[in-house]
């Protein structure tokens, strides 16, 4: 039995996709599990206003494009925990350090999906606004996700989205600067 041209094209397309996925996993195996990404931006607002936006997790669903919902969970060891609902899954986030109004450290409270880490938000009041610096210290176990994070979404992708959304929240366009 001979294949028709459309069937042959479909089989080749499926084979190419399968091959690309295998290649992505193999390349992901070569990438480090842990990474650090640092991005900052100048927000033309007083530190107090920026702090309120960064620290009030419950209201971020109103301005963050990556959040579909948030839910307050029971505290863990005296720390507030929030469930962030996104298109990529639900992530419990524990606020492990809060030093108002200068820094906040949030950690993934459940790394069973193969992803974990911390995000440190540092605010520095300047004469023309507030410098917000976000440091992501993360680990990604699945090799395919390591590949996608590095080559498709970018190590700074989630930080850039956060800063773009924060700027829109304040009615300005922020310029994200990669610090590493």
C-alpha positions, -999 to +999 in steps of 0.1 A: +000+000+000+014+034-010+009+065+010-009+095-006+009+128-006-012+143+022-007+113+044+030+112+037+032+150+046+013+144+078+036+115+088+067+136+081+053+165+101+046+142+131+080+127+128+096+162+126+077+173+157+087+142+176+123+146+166+123+183+177+109+173+211+135+146+215+162+172+206+148+197+230+149+172+259+185+162+250+196+198+249+177+204+282+197+176+298+229+196+291+215+228+308+220+235+345+190+228+367+196+260+387+197+295+374+197+331+386+180+359+367+180+395+378+159+422+361+152+458+373+132+488+362+127+524+374+091+530+384+082+567+385+063+564+418+072+566+455+085+534+471+053+532+492+031+530+462+053+504+445+055+484+478+017+482+480+015+468+445+043+443+450+032+431+485-005+429+481-007+395+463-045+394+466-050+424+444-024+415+417-050+396+397-064+430+387-032+440+369-010+410+362-017+394+328-003+361+339-026+356+369-061+342+364-069+341+401-054+341+436-065+324+467-053+329+503-041+296+518-034+288+555-001+303+568+030+280+568+053+285+597+038+319+603+043+330+567+014+340+544+008+316+515-011+324+483-022+301+455-015+318+422-036+304+394-020+308+359-024+293+325+007+271+333-008+257+365-015+267+401+015+277+422+014+281+460+037+310+469+049+315+504+061+350+515+091+340+535+106+374+542+088+407+544+107+439+552+083+467+543+088+488+523+122+476+510+121+439+502+099+409+499+110+373+493+085+348+479+092+311+475+074+283+457+057+264+485+053+232+465+080+221+441+064+187+433+058+199+397+096+200+391+100+238+395+110+257+426+128+288+438+126+322+452+118+357+439+133+386+458+118+420+452+140+449+463+128+485+463+152+515+463+137+550+466+155+574+442+148+610+435+129+603+403+111+571+415+117+537+428+141+511+414+125+477+416+149+448+413+137+412+409+160+383+415+149+349+406+168+319+420+151+289+405+156+253+398+139+234+370+140+196+370+123+185+337+149+189+309+122+200+284+111+228+307+148+238+311+151+240+273+119+260+269+128+284+297+162+291+283+155+292+246+117+299+242+105+320+271+139+333+283+153+333+318+140+369+323+106+363+307+085+361+338+102+392+353+097+412+321+060+403+321+057+413+357+074+446+351+054+453+320+022+447+339+033+468+369+041+497+345+007+494+329-008+493+364+008+527+371+001+541+336+037+540+324+060+519+302+088+504+322+122+497+307+134+463+320+172+460+325+188+426+327+215+427+354+231+393+346 
